[in-house]
């Protein structure tokens, strides 16, 4: 079982930035692909970004391309989502997800964090 602990959500004005963190305690982090999803009120959960276990590959949904950056620090067992130039439409609960040796937007990730609220005011 993989436990994912998220932090870093909050409220920010449009154009601002936030950085989300997702920590997975234990010795297996370097084998986990990490991903971020979000769910806005009344909408289905959608893929945002993912990073391979090696950190060598990343993927983004088109709406955040060029504004969000996903990266990881395997020494700290932590993945990050740096969100810049935030827009009101980015408002959602953001979830961290993980799975072993499988990566990409179409993956059905096995492990999920509790979610953290991101609110962008106009």
Contact map, one row per residue, 1 for C-alpha under 8 A:
11100000000000000000000000000000000000000000000000000000000000000000000000000000000000000000000000000000000000100000000000
11110000000000000000000110000000000000000000000000000000000000000000000000000000000000000000000000000000000000100000000000
11111000000000000000000110000000000000000000000000000000000000000000000000000000000000000000000000000000000000111000000000
01111100000000000000011110000000000000000000000000000000000000000000000000000000000000000000000110000000000000111100000000
00111110000000000000011100000000000000000000000000000000000000000000000000000000000000000000000000000000000000001100000000
00011111000000000001111000000000000000000000000000000000000000000000000000000000000000000000001100000000000000001111000000
00001111100000000001110000000000000000000000000000000000000000000000000000000000000000000000000000000000000000000001000000
00000111110000000111100000000000000000000000000000000000000000000000000000000000000000000000000000000000000000000001000000
00000011111000000111000000000000000000000000000000000000000000000000000000000000000000000000000000000000000000000001110000
00000001111100000100000000000000000000000000000000000000000000000000000000000000000000000000000000000000000000000001111000
00000000111110000000000000000000000000000000000000000000000000000000000000000000000000000000000000000000000000000000011110
00000000011111011100000000000000000000000000000000000000000000000000000000000000000000000000000000000000000000000000011110
00000000001111110000000000000000000000000000000000000000000000000000000000000000000001000000000000000000000000000000000111
00000000000111110000000000000000000000000000000000000000000000000000000000000000000011110000000000000000000000000000000111
00000000000011111000000000000000000000000000000000000000000000000000000000000000000111100000000000000000000000000000000000
00000000000111111100000000000000000000000000000000000000000000000000000000000000000111000000000000000000000000000000000000
00000000000100111110000000000000000000000000000000000000000000000000000000000000011111000000000000000000000000000000000000
00000001110100011111000000000000000000000000000000000000000000000000000000000000011100000000000000000000000000000000000000
00000001100000001111100000000000000000000000000000000000000000000000000000000001111000000000000000000000000000000000000000
00000111100000000111110000000000000000000000000000000000000000000000000000000001111000000000000000000000000000000000000000
00000111000000000011111000000000000000000000000000000000000000000000000000000111100000000000000000000000000000000000000000
00011110000000000001111100000000000000000000000000000000000000000000000000000111000000000000000100000000000000001000000000
00011100000000000000111110000000000000000000000000000000000000000000000000011110000000000000000000000000000000000000000000
01111000000000000000011111001000000000000000000000000000000000000000000000001100000000000000000000000000000000000000000000
01110000000000000000001111101000000000000000000000000000000000000000000000001000000000000000000000000000000000000000000000
00000000000000000000000111111000000000000000000000000000000000000000000000001000000000000000000000000000000000000000000000
00000000000000000000000011111100000000000000000000000000000000000000000000000000000000000000000000000000000000000000000000
00000000000000000000000001111111000000000000000000000000000000000000000000000000000000000000000000000000000000000000000000
00000000000000000000000111111111000000000000000000001000000000000000000001001100000000000000000000000000000000000000000000
00000000000000000000000000111111000000000000000000001100000000000000000001001000000000000000000000000000000000000000000000
00000000000000000000000000011111100000000000000000001100000000000000000000000000000000000000000000011000000000000000000000
00000000000000000000000000011111110000000000000000011000000000000000000000000000000000000000000001111100000000000000000000
00000000000000000000000000000011111000000000000001111000000000000000000000000000000000000000000001111110000000000000000000
00000000000000000000000000000001111100000000000001111000000000000000000000000010000000000000000111100010000000000000000000
00000000000000000000000000000000111110000000001111100000000000000000000000000000000000000000000111000001000000000000000000
00000000000000000000000000000000011111000000001111000000000000000000000000000000100000000000011110000000000000000000000000
00000000000000000000000000000000001111100000111110000000000000000000000000000000000000000000011110000000000000000000000000
00000000000000000000000000000000000111110000111100000000000000000000000000000000000000000001111000000000000000000000000000
00000000000000000000000000000000000011111011110000000000000000000000000000000000000000000001110000000000000000000000000000
00000000000000000000000000000000000001111111100000000000000000000000000000000000000000000011100000000000000000000000000000
00000000000000000000000000000000000000111110000000000000000000000000000000000000000000000001000000000000000000000000000000
00000000000000000000000000000000000000011111000000000000000000000000000000000000000000000000000000000000000000000000000000
00000000000000000000000000000000000000111111100000000000000000000000000000000000000000000000000000000000000000000000000000
00000000000000000000000000000000000000110111110000000000000000000000000000000000000000000000000000000000000000000000000000
00000000000000000000000000000000000011110011111000000000000000000000000000000000000000000000000000000000000000000000000000
00000000000000000000000000000000000011100001111100000000000000000000000000000000000000000000000000000000000000000000000000
00000000000000000000000000000000001111000000111110000000000110000000000000000000000000000000000000000000100000000000000000
00000000000000000000000000000000001111000000011111000000000110010000000000000000000000000000000000000000100000000000000000
00000000000000000000000000000000001110000000001111100000011110000000010000000000000000000000000000000000100000000000000000
00000000000000000000000000000000111100000000000111110000011100000000010000000000000000000000000000000011100000000000000000
00000000000000000000000000000000111000000000000011111011111000000000011100000000000000000000000000000011000000000000000000
00000000000000000000000000000001110000000000000001111111110000000000000000000000000000000000000000001111000000000000000000
00000000000000000000000000001111110000000000000000111111000000000000000000000000000000000000000000001000000000000000000000
00000000000000000000000000000110000000000000000000011111100000000000000000000000000000000000000000000000000000000000000000
00000000000000000000000000000000000000000000000000111111110000000000001100000000000000000000000000000000000000000000000000
00000000000000000000000000000000000000000000000000111111110000000000000000000000000000000000000000000000000000000000000000
00000000000000000000000000000000000000000000000000110111111000000000000000000000000000000000000000000000000000000000000000
00000000000000000000000000000000000000000000000011110011111100000000010000000000000000000000000000000000000000000000000000
00000000000000000000000000000000000000000000000011100000111110000000000000000000000000000000000000000001100000000000000000
00000000000000000000000000000000000000000000001111000000011111011000000000000000000000000000000000000000100000000000000000
00000000000000000000000000000000000000000000001110000000001111111000000000000000000000000000000000000000000000000000000000
00000000000000000000000000000000000000000000000000000000000111111000000000000000000000000000000000000000000000000000000000
00000000000000000000000000000000000000000000000000000000000011111000000000000000000000000000000000000000000000000000000000
00000000000000000000000000000000000000000000000100000000000111111111000000000000000000000000000000000000000000000000000000
00000000000000000000000000000000000000000000000000000000000111111111000000000000000000000000000000000000000000000000000000
00000000000000000000000000000000000000000000000000000000000000011111100000000000000000000000000000000000000000000000000000
00000000000000000000000000000000000000000000000000000000000000011111100000000000001111000000000000000000000000000000000000
00000000000000000000000000000000000000000000000000000000000000011111110000000000111100000000000000000000000000000000000000
00000000000000000000000000000000000000000000000000000000000000000111111000000000111000000000000000000000000000000000000000
00000000000000000000000000000000000000000000000011100000010000000001111100000011110000000000000000000000000000000000000000
00000000000000000000000000000000000000000000000000100010000000000000111110000011100000000000000000000000000000000000000000
00000000000000000000000000000000000000000000000000100010000000000000011111001111000000000000000000000000000000000000000000
00000000000000000000000000000000000000000000000000000000000000000000001111111110000000000000000000000000000000000000000000
00000000000000000000000000001100000000000000000000000000000000000000000111111110000000000000000000000000000000000000000000
00000000000000000000000000000000000000000000000000000000000000000000000011111100000000000000000000000000000000000000000000
00000000000000000000001000000000000000000000000000000000000000000000000011111100000000000000000000000000000000000000000000
00000000000000000000001111001100000000000000000000000000000000000000000111111110000000000000000000000000000000000000000000
00000000000000000000111100001000000000000000000000000000000000000000000111111111000000000000000000000000000000000000000000
00000000000000000000111000000000010000000000000000000000000000000000011111001111100000000000000000000000000000000000000000
00000000000000000011110000000000000000000000000000000000000000000000011100000111110000000000000000000000000000000000000000
00000000000000000011100000000000000100000000000000000000000000000001111000000011111000000000000000000000000000000000000000
00000000000000001111000000000000000000000000000000000000000000000001110000000001111100000000000000000000000000000000000000
00000000000000001111000000000000000000000000000000000000000000000011100000000000111111000000000000000000000000000000000000
00000000000000111100000000000000000000000000000000000000000000000011000000000000011111000000000000000000000000000000000000
00000000000001111000000000000000000000000000000000000000000000000010000000000000001111100000000000000000000000000000000000
00000000000011111000000000000000000000000000000000000000000000000010000000000000001111110100000000000000000000000000000100
00000000000001100000000000000000000000000000000000000000000000000000000000000000000011111110000000000000000000000000000111
00000000000001000000000000000000000000000000000000000000000000000000000000000000000001111110000000000000000000000000001111
00000000000000000000000000000000000000000000000000000000000000000000000000000000000000111110000000000000000000000000000100
00000000000000000000000000000000000000000000000000000000000000000000000000000000000001111111000000000000000000000000011100
00000000000000000000000000000000000000010000000000000000000000000000000000000000000000111111100000000000000000000000111100
00000000000000000000000000000000000001111000000000000000000000000000000000000000000000000111110000000000000000000000111000
00000000000000000000000000000000000001110000000000000000000000000000000000000000000000000011111000000000000000000011110000
00000000000000000000000000000000000111100000000000000000000000000000000000000000000000000001111100000000000000000011110000
00000100000000000000000000000000000111000000000000000000000000000000000000000000000000000000111110000000000000011111000000
00010100000000000000010000000000011110000000000000000000000000000000000000000000000000000000011111000000000000011110000000
00010000000000000000000000000000011110000000000000000000000000000000000000000000000000000000001111100000000011111000000000
00000000000000000000000000000001111000000000000000000000000000000000000000000000000000000000000111110000000011110000000000
00000000000000000000000000000001110000000000000000000000000000000000000000000000000000000000000011111110000011100000000000
00000000000000000000000000000011100000000000000000000000000000000000000000000000000000000000000001111100000000000000000000
00000000000000000000000000000011100000000000000000011000000000000000000000000000000000000000000000111110000000000000000000
00000000000000000000000000000001100000000000000000010000000000000000000000000000000000000000000000111111001000000000000000
00000000000000000000000000000000110000000000000001110000000000000000000000000000000000000000000000101111101000000000000000
00000000000000000000000000000000001000000000000001110000001000000000000000000000000000000000000000000111111000000000000000
00000000000000000000000000000000000000000000001111000000001100000000000000000000000000000000000000000011111000000000000000
00000000000000000000000000000000000000000000000000000000000000000000000000000000000000000000000000000001111100000000000000
00000000000000000000000000000000000000000000000000000000000000000000000000000000000000000000000000000111111110000000000000
00000000000000000000000000000000000000000000000000000000000000000000000000000000000000000000000000000000011111000000000000
00000000000000000000000000000000000000000000000000000000000000000000000000000000000000000000000011100000001111110000000000
00000000000000000000000000000000000000000000000000000000000000000000000000000000000000000000000011100000000111110000000000
11110000000000000000000000000000000000000000000000000000000000000000000000000000000000000000000011100000000011111000000000
00110000000000000000000000000000000000000000000000000000000000000000000000000000000000000000001111000000000011111100000000
00111100000000000000010000000000000000000000000000000000000000000000000000000000000000000000001110000000000000111110000000
00011100000000000000000000000000000000000000000000000000000000000000000000000000000000000000001100000000000000011111000000
00000100000000000000000000000000000000000000000000000000000000000000000000000000000000000000111100000000000000001111100000
00000111110000000000000000000000000000000000000000000000000000000000000000000000000000000000111000000000000000000111110000
00000000110000000000000000000000000000000000000000000000000000000000000000000000000000000011110000000000000000000011111000
00000000111100000000000000000000000000000000000000000000000000000000000000000000000000000111110000000000000000000001111100
00000000011100000000000000000000000000000000000000000000000000000000000000000000000000010111000000000000000000000000111110
00000000001111000000000000000000000000000000000000000000000000000000000000000000000001111110000000000000000000000000011111
00000000001111000000000000000000000000000000000000000000000000000000000000000000000000110000000000000000000000000000001111
00000000000011000000000000000000000000000000000000000000000000000000000000000000000000110000000000000000000000000000000111
